[in-house]
């Protein structure tokens, strides 16, 4: 009898200890217990890839396991995104998500092999970067109104360059044209560099791109920073006015990023990752690296808010693409 009571008491003590342990300690198996793969659906060496490696290093420190970047480029990010969507939902395969893969591509392509919202768990938004309208400094196109008037010249075309059909640099120009009722002809390039060279050479009239790309040319005086498609001015380019300052408060266009996981990833894993990313964005030194290139962090944009944000972005770009007929295929 005494032995039975002692044994029963021991079980109760063990149960009590388990019940009083922190929630994460009761989650079996422990997460993470092995390396995590971060799928980057774009080519190595670009801005997206470089950013992902900064994130991966910091997440490795916070999670106590290696976070390994794996590039799977192609089809505007769709190939890598499809791979991630079909991965095992165990928290060991994550996706670097963007405005293109999660919002615009759904409407630019005739069909996607995945659904951005129903096939993924939103983890956390990361950063957003506004686009800037630039013109050759040798022209008199220095304000939004200058550009609008220029595009409406009789019997004359206005040519804008982009980093490629369907990219943020293309869609932002379409947004600008729609808001201002401007008339412009699209000239797609394979990347920003050749487009900028033609703009500097006078073979293009204007283009939209990011501060990290056009900022040095604005600072050198080679390009006019006509307007910023953001809510407020950038600290690194304080002399470039916003669209709102020039009479167009709806002129907002950002490239943005975040982390997502395959649908049905366990909720406690989503919460662990959500918390880790929130902690990462509290790292002032890390955030400063992105602010210096014209980006700003998505503070507090955890799973629920990020889901709502992606829905809003799909609505915004879907409506614009339907109206303008922009397409990749």
C-alpha positions in Angstrom: 0.0 0.0 0.0 2.8 2.4 1.0 4.7 1.6 -2.2 1.6 2.2 -4.2 1.0 5.6 -2.6 4.6 6.6 -3.1 4.5 5.6 -6.8 1.2 7.5 -7.3 2.7 10.5 -5.6 5.7 10.5 -7.8 3.5 10.4 -10.9 1.5 13.4 -9.6 4.7 15.3 -8.9 6.0 14.5 -12.4 2.7 15.6 -14.0 2.7 18.8 -11.9 6.2 19.6 -13.0 5.3 19.1 -16.7 2.2 21.2 -16.3 4.1 24.0 -14.7 6.9 23.9 -17.4 6.9 26.7 -20.0 4.7 25.9 -23.0 7.6 25.6 -25.5 9.2 23.0 -23.2 6.1 20.8 -23.5 6.1 20.8 -27.3 7.4 17.6 -28.7 9.5 17.3 -30.7 11.5 20.4 -29.9 11.6 23.0 -32.6 14.0 23.6 -34.2 16.1 20.6 -33.7 17.9 20.6 -37.1 18.8 23.1 -39.9 16.1 25.1 -41.6 16.0 25.9 -45.3 15.0 29.3 -46.5 13.9 29.1 -50.1 14.7 32.3 -52.1 12.9 32.1 -55.4 15.4 34.4 -57.2 18.9 34.1 -58.5 22.0 34.3 -56.3 23.8 37.6 -56.0 20.9 40.0 -56.3 19.4 42.3 -53.7 16.8 39.7 -52.6 19.5 37.1 -52.2 21.8 39.3 -50.3 19.0 40.4 -47.9 18.0 36.8 -47.3 21.5 35.9 -46.2 21.5 38.7 -43.7 18.2 37.4 -42.3 19.4 33.8 -42.3 22.5 34.6 -40.3 20.5 36.4 -37.6 17.7 33.8 -37.5 20.3 31.1 -37.0 21.5 33.0 -33.9 18.0 33.4 -32.5 16.8 29.9 -33.2 20.0 28.0 -32.3 20.0 26.1 -35.6 21.5 26.9 -39.1 19.2 28.7 -41.5 20.4 27.7 -45.0 19.5 29.8 -48.0 18.6 27.8 -51.1 18.0 29.6 -54.4 15.3 28.3 -56.7 14.8 31.0 -59.3 12.5 31.1 -62.4 9.2 32.3 -63.6 9.2 35.5 -61.6 9.7 33.6 -58.3 6.9 31.1 -59.0 9.2 28.0 -59.3 10.7 28.4 -55.8 7.4 29.4 -54.3 5.7 26.3 -55.7 8.5 24.2 -54.3 8.0 25.7 -50.8 4.2 25.4 -51.0 4.5 21.7 -51.6 7.2 21.1 -48.9 6.5 19.2 -45.7 4.7 21.6 -43.3 7.1 21.0 -40.4 8.7 24.4 -40.1 12.0 23.3 -41.7 11.2 24.8 -45.1 10.4 28.5 -45.3 9.9 30.9 -48.2 11.2 34.4 -48.8 7.9 36.0 -49.9 7.7 39.2 -52.0 5.1 41.6 -53.4 5.4 39.7 -56.7 5.1 36.1 -55.6 2.4 36.8 -53.0 0.3 39.5 -54.8 1.0 40.6 -58.3 1.9 37.2 -59.9 -1.6 35.8 -59.2 -2.9 38.3 -61.7 0.0 38.6 -64.1 0.1 34.8 -64.9 -2.7 32.9 -66.5 -2.4 30.3 -63.8 -0.2 29.7 -60.8 0.7 26.2 -59.4 0.0 27.5 -55.9 -2.2 30.0 -54.2 -0.4 32.7 -52.2 -2.8 32.7 -49.3 -4.4 29.3 -49.1 -1.2 27.4 -49.6 0.9 29.3 -47.1 1.0 30.2 -43.4 2.0 33.9 -43.1 4.8 34.2 -40.5 5.9 37.9 -40.4 6.4 40.8 -42.7 10.0 42.0 -43.0 10.7 45.2 -44.9 9.2 47.5 -47.6 11.0 49.7 -50.0 9.3 52.5 -52.0 10.0 53.3 -55.7 11.3 56.6 -57.0 10.4 58.3 -60.3 13.6 59.5 -62.0 14.4 61.4 -65.2 17.5 62.5 -66.9 18.9 65.6 -65.2 19.5 67.2 -68.6 15.7 67.5 -69.0 13.2 69.9 -67.4 11.2 67.0 -66.0 11.7 67.8 -62.3 8.1 67.6 -60.9 5.2 65.3 -61.2 3.3 67.9 -63.1 6.2 68.3 -65.5 6.1 64.6 -66.3 2.3 64.6 -66.7 2.5 67.5 -69.2 5.3 65.9 -71.0 3.3 62.6 -71.5 0.4 64.5 -73.0 2.4 66.2 -75.9 0.4 65.8 -79.1 1.8 63.2 -81.5 4.7 62.3 -79.2 5.3 59.2 -77.2 6.8 59.0 -73.7 9.0 55.9 -73.1 9.6 54.5 -69.6 12.0 51.7 -68.9 11.6 48.8 -66.4 13.6 45.9 -65.0 11.2 43.6 -66.8 7.5 43.0 -67.6 5.5 42.5 -64.4 8.2 43.7 -62.0 7.6 46.3 -59.4 9.4 48.9 -61.6 6.8 48.2 -64.4 3.7 48.0 -62.3 4.6 51.2 -60.4 4.7 53.1 -63.7 1.3 51.7 -64.6 0.0 52.8 -61.2 1.4 56.3 -61.8 -0.1 56.5 -65.3 -3.4 55.4 -64.0 -3.5 57.9 -61.1 -2.3 60.9 -63.1 -4.0 59.9 -66.4 -0.6 60.0 -68.1 0.2 58.3 -71.4 3.4 56.3 -71.5 4.9 53.4 -73.5 6.6 50.6 -71.7 10.1 49.4 -72.7 11.0 46.3 -70.6 14.7 45.4 -70.0 16.4 42.4 -68.5 17.2 44.2 -65.2 17.6 47.7 -64.0 21.2 48.4 -65.1 20.6 48.5 -68.9 17.4 50.6 -68.4 19.3 53.2 -66.3 22.1 53.3 -68.9 19.5 54.2 -71.6 17.9 56.7 -69.3 21.3 58.4 -68.7 22.0 58.2 -72.4 18.7 60.0 -73.3 17.1 57.0 -74.9 14.4 56.8 -72.3 12.3 59.5 -70.8 11.8 58.2 -67.3 11.7 55.1 -65.1 10.8 54.0 -61.6 13.3 52.1 -59.4 14.6 51.8 -55.8 16.9 54.1 -53.8 19.6 51.5 -53.7 19.6 51.6 -57.6 18.9 55.2 -58.5 20.0 56.9 -55.3 23.7 57.3 -56.3 22.7 58.8 -59.6 20.4 61.3 -57.9 23.1 62.3 -55.4 25.6 62.7 -58.3 23.2 65.0 -60.1 22.9 62.7 -63.1 19.2 62.0 -62.5 16.3 64.0 -61.2 14.5 62.5 -58.2 11.1 63.6 -59.3 8.9 61.9 -56.7 8.9 59.1 -54.1 6.0 56.6 -54.1 5.8 56.6 -50.3 4.0 58.0 -47.3 7.0 60.0 -46.1 10.4 61.1 -47.4 13.4 58.8 -47.2 16.1 59.8 -44.7 18.8 58.9 -47.3 17.2 61.1 -50.0 15.5 63.9 -48.0 15.2 66.2 -51.1 12.9 63.8 -53.1 9.3 64.8 -52.4 6.5 62.3 -52.1 3.5 61.9 -54.4 1.2 63.2 -51.7 3.3 66.4 -51.5 2.6 66.9 -55.2 -1.1 66.4 -55.0 -1.5 62.6 -55.4 -1.9 60.9 -51.9 -2.8 57.5 -53.6 0.6 57.3 -55.3 2.1 54.6 -53.1 4.1 51.7 -54.3 6.5 49.5 -52.3 8.4 46.4 -52.9 8.1 44.3 -49.8 9.2 41.1 -48.2 8.3 38.6 -45.6 8.6 35.0 -44.4 5.9 32.3 -45.0 5.7 28.6 -44.4 3.7 25.8 -46.1 0.1 25.6 -45.1 -0.7 23.5 -42.0 2.6 24.2 -40.4 1.8 23.7 -36.7 0.6 26.8 -34.9 3.3 26.6 -32.2 6.0 26.5 -34.8 4.5 29.6 -36.6 4.5 31.4 -33.2 8.1 30.5 -32.5 9.2 31.8 -35.9 7.0 34.9 -35.6 8.6 35.7 -32.3 12.1 35.2 -33.6 11.5 37.5 -36.6 10.0 40.1 -34.3 13.2 39.9 -32.2 15.3 40.2 -35.4 13.6 43.4 -36.3 14.4 44.7 -32.8 18.1 44.5 -33.8 19.0 48.1 -34.5 22.3 47.3 -36.2 20.6 44.9 -38.6 17.7 47.2 -39.4 20.2 50.1 -40.0 21.7 48.1 -42.9 18.3 48.1 -44.6 17.4 51.7 -43.8 20.6 52.8 -45.5 19.3 51.3 -48.7 15.9 53.0 -48.5 13.9 50.3 -46.7 11.9 50.3 -43.5 11.0 47.4 -41.3 7.5 46.0 -40.8 7.4 46.3 -37.1 4.6 44.3 -35.4 3.4 42.7 -38.7 3.0 39.2 -37.3 1.0 36.3 -38.8 -2.5 37.8 -38.7 -1.5 41.3 -39.8 0.7 40.0 -42.5 -2.2 37.8 -43.9 -4.5 40.9 -44.0 -1.7 42.9 -45.6 -1.2 40.3 -48.4 -5.0 40.3 -49.1 -4.9 44.1 -49.4 -2.0 44.0 -51.8 -3.7 41.4 -53.9 -6.8 43.6 -54.2 -4.7 46.7 -55.1 -2.5 45.1 -57.7 -5.2 42.8 -59.1 -7.4 45.8 -59.8 -4.6 47.7 -61.5 -3.6 44.8 -63.6 -7.1 44.1 -64.7 -7.6 47.8 -65.6 -4.3 48.2 -67.5 -4.1 44.8 -69.0 -0.5 44.3 -67.8 0.7 40.8 -68.4 3.8 38.6 -68.5 2.5 35.8 -70.7 
